[in-house]
């Protein structure tokens, strides 16, 4: 005896997946929901499909729809890419980290100093103000003129 999923159950599950996409926001689940709706409608027109074939159709249709339409439906202008060199030349205050390493407080956060050897000896004590030339790879690089 062949087991079959009722067509309206597949359509209902597909609609539930499409509605769930609103709350998930990944823009992935919706395609499998649409695959379930199409498989359910196909079952309505071709009754007697095996449950395995119905589930396989749902998964394959969802995967194909995801592959071909996801990137086309997401607007490329949703977010602008931010430059890696967001912060420019600024001043900061020297601090000692718990590990003993020198850090600088600049632009609202603490940065590890990438070139501590370029800091003059008189400015190496905590509380001294130094000029940060650039931020690179999560480190602050001080100006050689300090």
C-alpha positions as CSV (number, residue, x, y, z in Angstrom):
1,X,0.0,0.0,0.0
2,X,1.4,3.3,-1.0
3,X,1.4,6.1,1.6
4,X,0.6,9.5,0.2
5,X,0.5,12.9,1.9
6,X,-2.8,14.8,1.4
7,X,-2.4,17.6,-1.1
8,X,-3.8,20.3,1.3
9,X,-1.4,19.3,4.0
10,X,1.5,20.0,1.7
11,X,0.0,23.3,0.6
12,X,-0.6,24.3,4.3
13,X,2.9,23.3,5.3
14,X,4.3,25.3,2.4
15,X,2.3,28.4,3.4
16,X,3.4,28.0,7.0
17,X,7.0,27.9,5.8
18,X,6.5,31.1,3.8
19,X,4.9,32.8,6.8
20,X,7.8,31.6,9.0
21,X,10.2,33.3,6.7
22,X,8.8,36.6,7.8
23,X,10.0,35.9,11.3
24,X,13.3,34.2,10.4
25,X,14.5,36.6,7.8
26,X,17.1,34.3,6.2
27,X,15.3,34.3,2.8
28,X,15.9,30.5,2.5
29,X,12.9,28.8,4.2
30,X,10.5,30.6,1.8
31,X,11.8,28.7,-1.2
32,X,11.2,25.3,0.4
33,X,7.7,26.5,1.3
34,X,7.0,27.3,-2.3
35,X,8.4,23.9,-3.2
36,X,5.9,22.3,-0.8
37,X,3.0,24.4,-2.3
38,X,3.9,23.3,-5.8
39,X,4.3,19.6,-4.7
40,X,0.9,19.9,-3.0
41,X,-0.8,21.3,-6.1
42,X,0.9,18.6,-8.2
43,X,-0.6,16.0,-5.9
44,X,-4.0,17.6,-6.3
45,X,-3.8,17.2,-10.1
46,X,-1.9,13.8,-10.0
47,X,-3.4,11.9,-7.1
48,X,-1.7,8.8,-5.8
49,X,1.8,10.1,-5.7
50,X,4.0,8.3,-3.1
51,X,4.9,10.3,0.0
52,X,8.6,9.8,-0.7
53,X,8.2,11.3,-4.2
54,X,6.2,14.2,-2.7
55,X,8.9,15.0,-0.2
56,X,11.6,14.6,-2.8
57,X,9.7,17.0,-5.1
58,X,9.4,19.4,-2.2
59,X,13.1,19.4,-1.4
60,X,14.2,19.4,-5.0
61,X,11.9,22.3,-6.0
62,X,12.9,24.2,-2.9
63,X,16.6,23.8,-3.7
64,X,16.2,24.7,-7.3
65,X,14.2,27.8,-6.5
66,X,16.7,28.8,-3.8
67,X,19.6,28.4,-6.2
68,X,18.1,30.3,-9.1
69,X,16.1,33.0,-7.4
70,X,17.5,33.9,-4.0
71,X,20.3,36.2,-5.3
72,X,18.1,37.8,-7.9
73,X,15.5,38.7,-5.3
74,X,17.9,40.3,-2.8
75,X,18.7,43.9,-3.6
76,X,22.4,44.5,-3.8
77,X,21.8,48.1,-2.6
78,X,20.5,46.9,0.8
79,X,23.8,47.6,2.5
80,X,26.8,49.6,1.5
81,X,30.2,48.2,2.0
82,X,32.2,50.1,4.6
83,X,35.8,50.9,3.9
84,X,38.3,49.0,6.1
85,X,40.0,52.2,6.8
86,X,37.1,53.8,8.5
87,X,39.0,55.7,11.1
88,X,41.5,58.3,10.2
89,X,44.3,60.1,12.1
90,X,43.3,60.8,15.7
91,X,44.7,61.2,19.1
92,X,44.4,58.7,22.0
93,X,45.5,58.1,25.5
94,X,48.0,55.4,26.5
95,X,46.8,52.6,28.9
96,X,48.3,49.5,30.3
97,X,46.3,46.3,29.6
98,X,46.0,43.6,32.3
99,X,48.5,41.6,30.4
100,X,51.0,44.5,30.6
101,X,50.8,45.4,26.9
102,X,50.3,49.0,26.0
103,X,47.0,50.0,24.5
104,X,45.6,53.2,23.3
105,X,42.0,54.5,23.9
106,X,40.9,56.1,20.7
107,X,37.6,56.4,18.8
108,X,35.7,55.0,21.8
109,X,37.5,51.7,22.4
110,X,40.9,50.3,23.4
111,X,43.3,49.3,20.7
112,X,46.4,47.2,20.9
113,X,49.3,49.3,19.6
114,X,50.8,47.7,16.5
115,X,54.1,49.5,16.7
116,X,55.0,50.3,20.3
117,X,58.6,50.7,19.5
118,X,57.8,54.0,17.7
119,X,56.4,55.6,20.8
120,X,59.0,57.9,22.5
121,X,60.1,56.9,25.9
122,X,58.6,59.9,27.6
123,X,55.1,59.1,26.2
124,X,55.1,55.5,27.2
125,X,53.5,56.1,30.7
126,X,49.7,55.6,31.2
127,X,47.7,58.8,30.6
128,X,50.0,60.2,27.9
129,X,48.4,61.4,24.7
130,X,49.7,60.1,21.4
131,X,48.8,60.5,17.8
132,X,47.3,57.4,16.0
133,X,48.2,57.5,12.3
134,X,46.0,54.5,11.2
135,X,44.0,51.5,12.3
136,X,44.9,48.2,10.6
137,X,44.0,44.6,11.4
138,X,42.4,45.7,14.7
139,X,45.5,47.5,15.8
140,X,46.4,51.1,16.2
141,X,49.6,52.3,14.6
142,X,51.1,55.4,16.2
143,X,52.6,58.2,14.2
144,X,56.4,58.2,13.9
145,X,56.5,61.9,14.6
146,X,55.3,61.4,18.2
